[in-house]
Amino acid sequence: MGKTVLAIDIGSTKICAIIARIEDSGSIAIIGAGVNKAQGLKRGTITNIELASRSIKQAVNNAKRVAATDVKSAIVSISGSYTKSLNSTGIVNIQNKEISFKEIERVMQTSLYNANIPNEYEVLHALPYNFKVDEQDYIEDPLGMNASRLEVETHIITTQKSNLNNLKKAVQGADIEVENIILGGYASSISTINDDEKELGVAVIDMGGNTSNLTIHSGSAIRYNEFLGVGSNHITNDLSMALHTPLSVADSVKIDFGSLLSPNNDLIELPLIGDDSNTHEVSLEVVYNVVYARVEETLMILAQFIENSGLKDKLGAGIVLTGGLSKIPGIRELAVATFDSGPVRLAKPKVMEGLFDDLKGPEFASAIGLVMYSCSNYTPYEIDVNKHVRHSNEIPVENSSVDFLSEPEIPVAPLSIRKEKEEELVKLPSKKEKKSDEASSISKFWNWATQLF
């Protein structure tokens, strides 16, 4: 049968909607896409719901027109801004001595329950990075193993509930229901790195228009994520101020002449801010210096993030750069000089059937990653924003949606734990059964005593 999915990447500068057909075999075919300028957003967060809804609706309608199909629900990306991450652990005993999916679900829910997440925050992803079976560490997949105890260490990514609700309202304003919400940096890593890089350890940096998202993978799981509110638009702003020219002209200068390879003494003629009738000449060496200073500063901050993560020595596969800013000539050479973490490569999203040429650039890594996530291309186990425990071999569930409006008044234990306690309570004997058992044991003792004497 297969299914049709809609992925909406809500970036700081653009909205990208992709419609894809996913067959039962797992093959993906892109059948429609639409891109629109982002409005009502700042640094990837909603600042005007009405404007954001218009931008989303325009991109979605363009994708529907190309695909000649109608999709009512979507998987949506969310910026790493205002996210907080923490690590937690969970331990459960295995009663039947064999680990089933029920025990894996129970230990993951336990780690989530032990995290003590503030009420104003919602879980975006709960990603296990270390399963421990009895005394054995770093089990890749504990399913089906014999054990008496199962432990898990989990990396939990949370974001403010208001942030999620505003995002959901903006998408619903475009007549689309939210099926799932994925961290943008997580989606970018899905479409750009392979299993070997995950196993060796790799840092993926998605450098967009106004933001840069960092995710560190180690042992096929996300161990760290961080956000920096700096992107290629900051270069445009710097050029506009340094060259005294309008923003639109500065953006064209960045695209046409922005480079990190070597300075150039050639002159270009640019209009003045507020006076298009007058122009002045500017050396391309000034353009080089402005671009170099901003990109170097950004890379140095990201390098400090990697240092702070405590995982720098685990990056065997080095650094992967993607996103629109990674298209600047010479950024790889500068990154190699800035990062002391092994090799650096520039990544584009993985090629798939029907992928339009316009979508093959690194700026669409997050959008393609959302489509791949819909095809179960995620970590072996995780808890998503719907509180659903997912595993990479599951059968996708359709027509699910995210609801953040109803909140329990008091903390509630995970469902699997509550069920287990209920089963234990059902097994308790009644008072009459206790009395009859006691009477039976007394009579047995009396018979044994009379026979003995």
Secondary structure, 3 states (H helix, E strand, C coil): CCEEEEEEEECCCEEEEEEEEECCCCCEEEEEEEEEECCCEECCEECCHHHHHHHHHHHHHHHHHHHCCCCCEEEEEECCCCEEEEEEEEEEECCCCECCHHHHHHHHHHHHHCCCCCCCEEEEEEEEEEEEECCEEEECCCCCCECCEEEEEEEEEEEEHHHHHHHHHHHHCCCCEEEEEEEHHHHHHHHHCCHHHHHHCEEEEEECCCCEEEEEECCCCEEEEEEECCCHHHHHHHHHHHHCCCHHHHHHHHHHHCCCCCCCCCEEEEEECCEEEEEEEEEHHHHHHHHHHHHHHHHHHHHHHHHHHCCHHHCCCCEEEECHHHHCCCHHHHHHHHCCCCCEEECCCCCCECCCHHHCCHHHHHHHHHHHHHCCCCCCEEECCCCCEEECCCCCCCCCCCCCCCCCCCCCCCHHHHHHHHHHHHCCCCHHHHHHHHHHHHHHHHHHHHHHC
